[in-house]
Amino acid sequence: MSEAAVRYAGVYDAALSADRFSDHQLPGDHWADLAELFRLDPTRPKDANLLAVADYLEPTDVFLDVGGGAGRVSLALADCVSEVALIEPSAGMREQFIAARDEAGITNTRIATDWWMDSDETGDVIHLSDVTYFVRDIVPFVTKLHNSARRRVMIAVWRPTPGDMGSDLREIVLGETRPHWPGLPELAGVLWEMGLLPEIRPLPDEPWWLTEEERHLSGAEATDLAMRWFGSEDDAVRQAVASNLDRLFERSEGGLTPGWLSRPRAVLITWETHGRRLD
Ligand SMILES: C[S@@+](CC[C@H](N)C(=O)[O-])C[C@H]1O[C@@H](n2cnc3c(N)ncnc32)[C@H](O)[C@@H]1O
């Protein structure tokens, strides 16, 4: 294994040892409970992040969305391509994809249920968003993405990764540092060592998960939200949250916004395959 791949797996192992959620080796559909949250209206106006992906698409494209979830990205771009192919092993996510698709009257989709490494699917453009942190053995995974894409691969990652969103909070309030998930720095190192030279585009939109209510919290609501993130009712923790509100939240006329939820930004990592196969 290359140095960067070893580092990637090491970062993954350390993060997993602190947080079992992302262990896709565990049996069961652990996205089922979250799947509805990932379902957005496919007919919503395209925001800047969607438009950045759309820039690379052609009307004749098969857009293969690996780990595409409930179609948050792919269904919103279905009108830019000839076909959306979803690769999604989570039954809960697929159910939400189908519901969103049918409600929006989208008819140019195909669904495959395999894990990526077991899939035979190919596409003109292969896209994945918010998936690579869950993959330990990253080089064969990326090699297969590259070799299955007739024109382009697009990988979007959040920085910091969603699994690391609470780390800032813990560090400020509890002085506790946690291992982080493999994100942009680790992935970029791996791609470099694989001989790929991608474009790396930070995207501007605020995270889609930030709700309207979370943008305008009172001091008490803000403290309650942080406490829910800690899963704690401890008075000493509440005190520590209350005395750190200005470091944890951004203040505007409308109220307080949790920085750990609003600050992450997506980064699009993309390259053309030029018909060149990787070994
Ligand atoms: C955080 S969700 C992201 C869903 C969607 N891409 C989005 O951005 O809204 C991660 C998804 O990746 C899928 N996934 C994880 N590992 C995968 C793999 N090896 N092959 C295919 N899908 C995978 C999970 O089932 C889950 O639906």
The ligand as a MOL file (V3000), in Angstrom:
LIG
                    3D

  0  0  0     0  0            999 V3000
M  V30 BEGIN CTAB
M  V30 COUNTS 27 29 0 0 0
M  V30 BEGIN ATOM
M  V30 1 C -23.9910 10.1820 4.1990 0
M  V30 2 S -24.9020 9.2160 3.1040 0 CHG=1
M  V30 3 C -24.8480 10.2610 1.6750 0
M  V30 4 C -26.0010 10.0710 0.7360 0
M  V30 5 C -25.9710 10.9580 -0.5010 0
M  V30 6 N -24.8020 10.7250 -1.3030 0
M  V30 7 C -26.0530 12.4130 -0.1160 0
M  V30 8 O -25.0150 13.1080 -0.1840 0
M  V30 9 O -27.1240 12.8720 0.2240 0 CHG=-1
M  V30 10 C -23.7500 7.9350 2.6920 0
M  V30 11 C -24.3330 6.8980 1.7710 0
M  V30 12 O -23.2590 6.1220 1.2360 0
M  V30 13 C -23.7090 4.8000 1.0960 0
M  V30 14 N -22.4950 3.9620 1.0250 0
M  V30 15 C -21.5360 3.8470 1.9590 0
M  V30 16 N -20.5730 3.0040 1.5440 0
M  V30 17 C -20.9450 2.5840 0.3060 0
M  V30 18 C -20.3640 1.6930 -0.6450 0
M  V30 19 N -19.2160 1.0660 -0.3930 0
M  V30 20 N -21.0150 1.4990 -1.8190 0
M  V30 21 C -22.1710 2.1350 -2.0860 0
M  V30 22 N -22.7740 2.9900 -1.2040 0
M  V30 23 C -22.1600 3.2100 -0.0360 0
M  V30 24 C -24.5800 4.5700 2.3230 0
M  V30 25 O -25.4760 3.4910 2.1310 0
M  V30 26 C -25.2790 5.9160 2.4520 0
M  V30 27 O -26.5090 5.9460 1.7760 0
M  V30 END ATOM
M  V30 BEGIN BOND
M  V30 1 1 1 2
M  V30 2 1 2 3
M  V30 3 1 2 10
M  V30 4 1 3 4
M  V30 5 1 4 5
M  V30 6 1 5 6
M  V30 7 1 5 7
M  V30 8 2 7 8
M  V30 9 1 7 9
M  V30 10 1 10 11
M  V30 11 1 11 12
M  V30 12 1 11 26
M  V30 13 1 12 13
M  V30 14 1 13 14
M  V30 15 1 13 24
M  V30 16 1 14 15
M  V30 17 1 14 23
M  V30 18 2 15 16
M  V30 19 1 16 17
M  V30 20 1 17 18
M  V30 21 2 17 23
M  V30 22 1 18 19
M  V30 23 2 18 20
M  V30 24 1 20 21
M  V30 25 2 21 22
M  V30 26 1 22 23
M  V30 27 1 24 25
M  V30 28 1 24 26
M  V30 29 1 26 27
M  V30 END BOND
M  V30 END CTAB
M  END
